[in-house]
Amino acid sequence: MRAKQSRSNRWRDRKGCGRGFLFGVASRETARRTRPTGHNNGLSSGSCRTVFTGRLSTPLFSRGLLNRHRGHLHTFSSVCNFRLSSSELRKLLFLFNLFKISVEEETVILFLCLFILFLCLLQNHTDETCPSFTKLSFHSAVVGTGLNVKLMLYTRKNLTCAQVINSTIFGNLNVTKKTTFIVHGFRPTGSPPVWMEDLVQSLLSVEDMNVIVVDWNRGATTVIYNHAFSKTRKVAEVLKKFIDRVLVEGASLDNIYMIGVSLGAHISGFVGKMYNGQLGRITGLDPAGPLFNGRPPEDRLDPGDAQFVDVIHSDIDALGYKEPLGNIDFYPNGGLDQPGCPKTILGGLQYFKCDHQRSVYLYLSSLRENCAITAYPCDSYRDYRNGKCVNCGMPQKESCPLLGYYADNWKEYLKQKEPPMTKAFFDTAEEKPFCIYHYFVDIITWNKNIRRGSITIRLTDRAGNTTESKINHEPATFQKYHQVSLLARFNQDLDKVAAISLVFSTGSTIGPKYKLRILRMKLRSLAHPERPQLCRYDLVLMENTETVFQPILCPRLQM
């Protein structure tokens, strides 16, 4: 009976000690309740120093064992970035003691190493080891959030796993390389920008740089736009403090590039003003219009905020800013009603944000090798559509400005202008990568009477692929022996053109059918000016009737 009771007491001692240890509640009352007569089990502050087994107390854990092998255990745990404190090691040894009576010291250490490995694997599968963009709910947008700015660094050393940095912790930041900041805008639902990851990865794919995501979702998340607007200058002050520290470490303002979306564009401008326009470059992606329209330059993005400022306007009739804000301002599809975006409220949320977000996706397309969107400097979108912007304001040997990342190729040319500003227009397709391939069609007619109408052109290559374009936005006027240059836009870029078809239309469904007598037609690619120009002579187009012909190389007919 006494032996049975003794075994029961021993189990009670183990159970009580373990329970108090594991849950951190081993109070003095627990110690008194579980301490056997004549033995001091050392219970204090939640640690158990002795385990009673059978006939004797075996102090398997000792300070000496821990001190002898602490270095090995810490080294082993650090392999997977898993660090155990001394108190945690003591706890592991105690757990081991609960189930082992007498073992060799090496066995204890081996067990602990295996246990650490298990914890490491468990951590990799269950813990979020990479910082992520702040995710908030719509509830947060309703009640509002205080401002908190988090800087997340990506480099080619950590492409997919951000490092949270600040004025004292730089992580993998290399101050000798370009540093690109991405600043988002108003977040009415609290969700992260869906385009952010793609933009980070695309930037790092084209250049070895530092990419810093400026996460100010706590501050931008609100259903009241004015609240987010009021925090923009505070965000700029945080960025100024960080950039100051980076400059001390050896960075150059020439290598600072800021990409701002919506409100983020004006935040970038505020930062630039703090450095008197010495930042290397600012790109504004559809800068916010509400509460900024009509503001003086000191209260918004301005061409003087950086050495080069380029802006893409994609929603000038709603959420975006209409007037020019940069050294070069791009207006895709005239800056409004982007192809592929919903035209009615039946499109849901996309009706409100699709045009506004298109600027980001157009910029992304410029980072991909298979799509280089060319823009054409013009006074108006109407002139561009009517083919009045031919030479890009530069010598013919020079190319027109490219949208997006490589827009700064025009930086030196713009410096020669007074003022150093220009507007550029272009059209896009409805879907990614949004590329439109532009051709000029030069037509000289020899009709006795003036003809007005539109031209539809279709190209066919040797493989049978076809692409079609209605050339002019408005009816063109064809006069005898006068050349008319029409801008044609195609969704496909056909290199080896084998056949061309033309259709002339006056737009009239009644009355006589007219003829358009063409003395010479020339087709030339604007995207690839190095390609040979294609010609055809002496054509007669019957109204609303397709005329198909095989072009010839223009140089062959030159005398």
C-alpha positions in Angstrom: 0.0 0.0 0.0 2.9 2.3 0.9 4.8 1.5 -2.3 1.7 2.2 -4.4 1.2 5.5 -2.6 4.9 6.4 -3.2 4.6 5.8 -6.9 1.5 7.9 -7.0 3.3 10.7 -5.1 6.2 10.5 -7.6 3.9 10.9 -10.6 2.0 13.7 -8.8 5.4 15.4 -8.3 6.3 15.1 -11.9 2.9 16.1 -13.2 2.7 19.1 -10.9 6.2 20.3 -11.6 5.8 19.8 -15.4 2.4 21.5 -15.5 3.7 24.5 -13.5 6.8 24.7 -15.7 5.1 24.4 -19.1 2.4 27.0 -18.4 4.6 29.3 -16.5 2.4 29.2 -13.3 4.6 27.3 -10.9 3.8 29.4 -7.9 5.2 28.9 -4.4 1.9 27.1 -3.5 2.5 24.7 -6.4 6.0 24.1 -5.2 4.9 23.4 -1.6 2.1 21.0 -2.9 4.5 19.0 -5.1 7.7 19.0 -2.9 8.2 15.5 -1.3 9.3 15.4 2.4 13.1 15.4 2.8 13.8 16.6 -0.7 14.4 20.1 -2.1 13.3 20.0 -5.7 14.3 23.5 -6.4 11.0 24.8 -7.7 11.3 28.5 -8.0 10.2 31.0 -10.7 8.6 28.2 -12.8 11.8 26.1 -13.2 12.2 22.5 -12.0 15.8 21.5 -11.2 15.4 17.9 -10.1 13.2 15.0 -11.2 12.5 12.2 -8.8 12.8 8.8 -10.3 12.6 5.4 -8.6 14.9 5.1 -5.7 16.9 8.3 -6.1 16.8 11.9 -7.4 18.9 12.2 -10.6 19.9 15.8 -11.3 20.3 15.2 -15.1 20.2 18.9 -15.8 23.1 20.9 -14.5 24.6 24.3 -15.2 27.8 22.6 -16.2 26.2 20.6 -19.0 24.4 23.7 -20.3 27.6 25.8 -20.2 29.7 23.1 -21.9 27.3 22.8 -24.9 25.5 26.1 -25.1 27.8 27.2 -28.0 27.0 24.0 -30.0 23.3 24.4 -29.4 23.2 28.0 -30.4 25.3 27.3 -33.5 23.0 24.5 -34.5 19.9 26.6 -34.0 21.3 29.6 -35.9 21.6 27.6 -39.1 17.9 28.1 -39.8 17.7 31.5 -38.2 16.2 29.9 -35.0 17.6 31.2 -31.8 17.1 29.6 -28.4 17.7 31.5 -25.2 19.3 29.9 -22.1 16.0 29.8 -20.3 14.5 28.0 -23.3 17.4 25.5 -23.3 16.7 24.8 -19.6 13.1 24.2 -20.4 14.0 21.7 -23.1 16.4 19.9 -20.8 13.6 19.7 -18.2 11.1 18.2 -20.7 13.8 15.6 -21.5 14.2 14.8 -17.8 10.5 14.1 -17.5 10.8 11.0 -19.6 14.4 9.8 -19.2 15.9 8.2 -16.1 19.6 7.8 -16.8 21.3 8.6 -20.1 24.7 9.7 -21.4 25.4 13.4 -21.7 25.9 13.0 -25.5 22.4 11.5 -25.9 20.9 14.6 -24.2 22.7 17.0 -26.6 21.8 14.8 -29.6 18.1 14.9 -28.5 18.2 18.7 -28.1 19.7 19.2 -31.5 17.1 17.0 -33.2 14.4 18.8 -31.3 15.7 22.2 -32.4 15.7 20.9 -36.0 12.1 19.9 -35.6 11.2 23.4 -34.3 13.1 24.9 -37.2 11.1 22.9 -39.8 7.9 23.7 -37.9 8.6 27.4 -38.0 9.3 27.4 -41.7 6.0 25.8 -42.4 3.9 27.8 -39.9 5.4 31.2 -39.3 5.4 34.1 -41.7 9.1 34.9 -42.0 8.9 37.6 -44.6 7.3 41.0 -43.8 4.3 41.8 -45.9 2.4 44.9 -46.9 -0.1 46.0 -44.3 -3.5 44.3 -44.8 -6.5 46.1 -43.3 -10.2 45.5 -43.4 -13.0 47.7 -44.6 -13.8 48.1 -40.9 -10.5 49.9 -40.5 -11.4 52.2 -43.4 -14.7 53.1 -41.7 -13.2 53.8 -38.3 -10.0 55.3 -39.6 -6.4 54.6 -39.0 -3.5 56.6 -37.6 -0.4 57.1 -39.8 2.3 54.5 -39.7 4.9 54.3 -42.5 6.8 51.1 -43.1 9.7 50.8 -45.5 10.2 47.4 -47.2 13.4 46.8 -49.1 13.7 44.4 -52.1 17.0 43.7 -53.9 18.3 41.0 -56.1 19.6 39.4 -52.9 16.0 39.2 -51.5 13.7 39.3 -54.5 10.7 37.8 -52.8 11.3 38.4 -49.1 11.2 42.0 -48.0 13.4 43.5 -45.3 11.8 46.2 -43.1 14.3 49.0 -42.9 14.5 52.4 -41.2 17.0 55.2 -40.4 19.2 52.8 -38.4 18.7 49.4 -40.1 19.5 49.3 -43.8 19.5 45.5 -44.5 20.7 44.7 -48.0 20.5 48.4 -49.1 23.5 49.3 -51.3 23.9 53.1 -51.3 26.0 53.0 -54.4 23.1 51.7 -56.5 19.9 53.4 -57.7 17.2 53.5 -55.0 13.6 53.4 -56.3 10.8 54.3 -54.0 7.2 53.0 -54.8 4.6 55.2 -53.1 1.0 54.1 -53.3 -2.1 56.2 -52.9 -5.5 56.3 -51.4 -6.7 52.9 -50.1 -10.5 53.0 -49.5 -10.8 49.3 -48.6 -7.6 48.7 -46.8 -6.4 46.0 -49.2 -2.8 46.0 -50.6 -2.3 47.2 -54.2 -2.7 44.2 -56.5 0.0 45.5 -58.8 2.7 46.1 -56.1 4.5 42.7 -56.3 4.5 42.7 -60.1 6.0 46.2 -60.2 8.8 45.3 -57.7 9.8 42.2 -59.5 9.7 43.9 -62.9 11.9 46.7 -61.8 14.5 44.4 -60.4 14.4 42.3 -63.6 15.6 45.3 -65.7 18.2 46.8 -63.3 20.1 45.8 -60.2 18.8 48.4 -57.8 17.3 48.9 -54.4 13.5 48.9 -54.5 11.7 50.3 -51.4 8.0 49.9 -51.0 6.6 52.8 -49.0 3.7 51.1 -47.1 1.6 53.9 -45.5 -1.6 51.8 -45.7 -2.2 52.9 -42.1 -3.1 56.4 -43.0 -4.2 55.9 -46.6 -7.0 53.5 -45.5 -10.1 55.5 -44.9 -13.4 56.0 -46.6 -12.9 59.8 -46.3 -10.5 60.9 -49.0 -9.7 64.1 -47.2 -8.2 62.2 -44.2 -5.7 60.4 -46.5 -5.0 63.7 -48.3 -4.1 65.4 -45.0 -1.4 62.8 -44.3 0.5 63.2 -47.5 3.0 65.8 -46.2 3.7 63.7 -43.1 4.6 60.7 -45.2 7.0 62.9 -47.2 8.6 64.0 -43.9 9.2 60.4 -43.0 10.8 59.7 -46.3 13.0 62.9 -46.1 14.3 61.6 -42.7 15.2 58.3 -44.2 16.8 59.7 -47.3 18.9 62.1 -45.2 20.3 59.1 -43.4 21.1 57.3 -46.6 22.9 60.3 -48.0 25.1 60.3 -44.9 26.0 56.7 -45.7 27.2 57.7 -49.2 24.1 57.7 -51.4 23.6 60.3 -54.1 20.4 62.3 -54.9 21.1 61.6 -58.5 20.4 57.9 -57.8 17.1 58.5 -56.0 14.0 57.6 -58.2 10.5 57.9 -56.9 7.4 56.3 -58.5 4.2 57.7 -57.0 0.7 56.5 -57.7 -2.2 58.8 -57.3 -1.6 60.6 -53.9 1.8 59.0 -53.9 2.7 61.1 -56.9 2.2 64.3 -54.9 4.0 62.8 -51.9 7.0 62.2 -54.2 6.7 65.8 -55.3 6.8 67.0 -51.7 9.9 65.0 -51.1 11.5 66.5 -54.2 10.7 70.0 -53.0 12.6 69.4 -49.7 15.7 68.7 -51.8 15.1 71.7 -54.1 14.5 69.5 -57.1 17.8 67.6 -56.9 16.2 64.1 -56.8 17.2 62.1 -59.9 13.7 61.4 -61.2 10.0 61.3 -60.2 7.4 59.3 -62.2 3.8 60.2 -61.4 1.2 57.5 -62.3 -2.1 59.3 -62.7 -1.5 61.9 -59.9 -4.6 62.5 -57.8 -6.8 65.3 -59.0 -9.4 65.8 -56.1 -8.2 68.6 -53.7 -5.1 69.1 -55.9 -6.7 70.6 -59.0 -6.0 74.3 -59.2 -3.4 74.2 -56.5 -0.1 76.2 -56.9 3.1 74.3 -57.7 4.2 74.2 -54.0 1.1 72.2 -53.1 1.4 69.5 -55.8 3.7 67.6 -58.1 5.6 70.0 -60.3 8.3 69.8 -63.1 10.8 71.4 -60.7 10.6 68.7 -58.1 13.3 66.5 -59.7 15.9 66.6 -62.4 13.4 64.8 -64.6 9.6 64.4 -64.0 7.5 62.2 -66.2 3.7 61.7 -65.7 1.1 59.4 -67.1 -2.5 60.7 -67.1 -5.1 58.0 -67.5 -8.2 59.3 -65.7 -8.3 63.1 -66.2 -12.1 63.4 -66.0 -12.5 61.7 -62.6 -9.7 60.7 -60.1 -6.7 62.0 -62.0 -5.1 65.4 -62.7 -5.8 67.0 -66.1 -3.1 69.6 -66.6 0.6 68.8 -67.2 2.7 68.2 -64.1 6.0 67.1 -65.5 8.7 67.6 -68.1 6.8 65.2 -70.3 3.2 64.3 -69.7 1.8 61.2 -71.4 -1.9 61.0 -72.2 -2.9 57.4 -73.2 -6.1 57.5 -75.3 -6.3 61.2 -74.6 -6.1 60.6 -70.9 -9.6 59.2 -70.3 -11.9 56.3 -71.1 -9.3 53.6 -71.4 -10.1 50.7 -73.7 -11.2 47.6 -71.9 -12.5 49.5 -68.9 -16.3 49.4 -68.0 -18.3 52.3 -69.5 -21.2 52.1 -67.0 -21.6 51.6 -63.3 -22.7 48.0 -64.0 -19.0 47.2 -64.1 -18.9 47.5 -60.3 -15.8 48.8 -58.6 -13.8 48.5 -61.9 -16.0 51.3 -63.3 -14.4 53.7 -60.7 -10.8 52.5 -60.6 -10.0 50.9 -63.9 -9.1 54.1 -65.8 -7.1 55.3 -62.7 -5.1 52.1 -62.4 -4.4 51.8 -66.1 -1.4 54.2 -65.7 0.3 51.6 -63.4 -0.3 48.7 -65.9 1.0 50.8 -68.8 4.1 51.6 -66.8 4.5 47.9 -66.1 4.3 47.1 -69.8 7.4 49.3 -70.4 9.4 47.0 -68.2 8.8 44.0 -70.5 11.0 43.5 -73.6 8.1 42.5 -75.9 6.3 45.8 -75.6 7.7 49.3 -76.1 4.9 51.9 -76.2 5.8 54.9 -78.3 4.2 58.3 -77.7 4.0 61.3 -80.1 4.4 64.9 -78.9 1.4 66.9 -80.0 -0.6 69.9 -78.9 -3.8 67.9 -78.6 -5.1 64.4 -78.9 -7.2 65.4 -81.8 -4.1 66.4 -83.8 -2.5 63.1 -82.9 -5.4 61.1 -84.1 -5.5 63.0 -87.4 -1.8 62.2 -88.1 -0.5 65.8 -87.6 2.3 64.6 -85.3 4.9 63.2 -87.6 8.5 63.8 -86.6 8.2 64.0 -82.8 9.7 67.5 -82.8 13.2 66.0 -83.4 15.4 65.1 -86.4 14.0 62.0 -88.2 17.0 60.0 -87.1 15.9 60.3 -83.5 13.1 58.2 -82.0 9.9 59.4 -80.4 9.7 59.2 -76.6 9.0 55.9 -75.0 6.4 55.5 -72.2 7.4 54.4 -68.8 10.7 53.3 -67.4 12.8 54.5 -70.4 11.0 57.9 -70.8 14.2 59.6 -69.4 15.9 58.9 -72.7 14.2 62.2 -73.7 15.7 64.1 -70.8 18.5 65.8 -72.6 16.3 66.9 -75.5 13.7 68.4 -73.2 16.4 70.5 -71.6 16.8 72.3 -74.9 13.2 73.4 -74.9 11.8 76.5 -73.2 10.0 75.7 -71.1 11.4 72.1 -70.9 7.9 70.5 -71.1 5.9 68.6 -73.6 2.7 66.6 -73.9 2.7 63.3 -75.8 -0.3 61.2 -76.9 -0.7 57.6 -78.0 -3.4 54.9 -78.2 -3.4 51.5 -76.6 -5.1 48.1 -77.0 -7.7 46.8 -74.5 -5.6 44.2 -72.9 -2.0 43.6 -71.7 0.6 44.4 -72.9 -1.5 47.3 -74.4 0.9 47.8 -77.3 -0.3 49.5 -80.5 2.0 49.5 -83.5 1.9 52.8 -85.5 2.4 53.2 -89.2 2.1 56.3 -91.3 0.3 56.0 -94.6 1.3 58.8 -97.0 -1.2 59.2 -99.8 -1.0 61.5 -102.9 -4.1 61.7 -105.0 -4.8 63.2 -108.5 -8.6 63.6 -108.4 -9.7 66.7 -110.2 -12.2 67.4 -107.4 -11.6 67.4 -103.7 -12.6 64.2 -101.9 -13.4 63.8 -98.2 -13.5 60.5 -96.4 -11.8 57.8 -94.3 -9.5 55.0 -95.1 -9.5 51.5 -93.7 -6.3 49.5 -94.2 -5.6 45.8 -93.6 -2.2 44.2 -93.6 -1.4 40.5 -94.3 1.9 38.8 -93.8 3.4 35.8 -95.6 2.0 33.5 -92.9 -1.5 34.7 -93.5 -1.8 36.8 -90.3 -3.9 39.9 -90.7 -4.4 43.1 -88.7 -6.7 46.0 -89.5 -7.0 49.7 -88.7 -9.4 52.5 -89.5 -6.7 55.1 -90.2 -8.1 58.6 -89.5 -10.1 59.8 -86.6 -11.9 62.4 -88.7 -12.6 62.4 -92.5 -9.5 63.5 -94.3 -9.4 66.0 -97.2 -7.7 64.7 -100.3 -6.6 67.4 -102.8 -4.9 66.9 -106.2 -1.2 66.4 -105.8 -1.2 67.1 -102.1 0.2 64.5 -99.7 -1.9 63.5 -96.8 -0.2 61.6 -93.9 -2.5 59.4 -92.0 -1.7 57.6 -88.7 -2.7 53.9 -88.7 -2.8 51.9 -85.5 -2.5 48.1 -85.4 -2.8 45.6 -82.6 -0.2 43.3 -84.2 3.2 44.1 -85.6 3.6 42.3 -88.9 7.2 42.3 -90.2 7.0 40.7 -93.6 3.9 42.4 -95.2 2.8 40.5 -98.3 -0.5 42.2 -99.1 -2.3 45.4 -98.3 -6.0 46.2 -98.8 -7.6 49.6 -98.7 -11.2 50.7 -98.4 -12.3 54.3 -99.1 -15.5 55.6 -97.6 -17.3 59.0 -97.5 -19.7 57.9 -94.9 -22.7 58.4 -97.1 -25.1 55.5 -97.7 -27.1 57.2 -100.4 -26.1 59.1 -103.6 -23.4 58.3 -106.1 -20.3 56.2 -105.4 -17.1 58.2 -105.6 -13.6 57.1 -106.7 -10.3 58.0 -105.0 -7.4 58.1 -107.5 -4.1 57.4 -105.7 -0.9 58.5 -107.5 1.3 57.1 -104.7 0.8 55.3 -101.4 3.6 54.8 -99.0 3.5 52.7 -95.8 6.2 53.3 -93.1 6.6 51.9 -89.6 7.1 54.4 -86.8 7.9 51.7 -84.3 10.6 50.3 -86.6 11.9 53.1 -88.8 14.8 50.9 -90.0 12.4 48.6 -91.9 12.1 49.3 -95.7 9.2 51.5 -96.7 6.5 49.9 -98.9 4.9 51.7 -101.8 2.2 51.3 -104.5 1.5 53.6 -107.5 -1.5 54.3 -109.6 -4.4 52.9 -107.7 -8.1 53.6 -108.0 -10.3 53.0 -105.0 -14.0 52.5 -105.5 -16.0 53.8 -102.5 -16.9 51.0 -100.0 -15.1 48.4 -102.2 -12.0 46.6 -101.0 -8.9 46.9 -103.1 -6.1 44.4 -102.5 -2.6 44.7 -103.9 1.0 43.6 -103.3 3.3 46.4 -102.2 6.8 46.9 -103.5 9.9 48.3 -101.8 10.0 52.1 -102.3 13.8 52.4 -102.9 13.5 50.2 -106.0 11.6 53.0 -107.8 13.9 55.8 -106.9 15.9 57.1 -109.9 
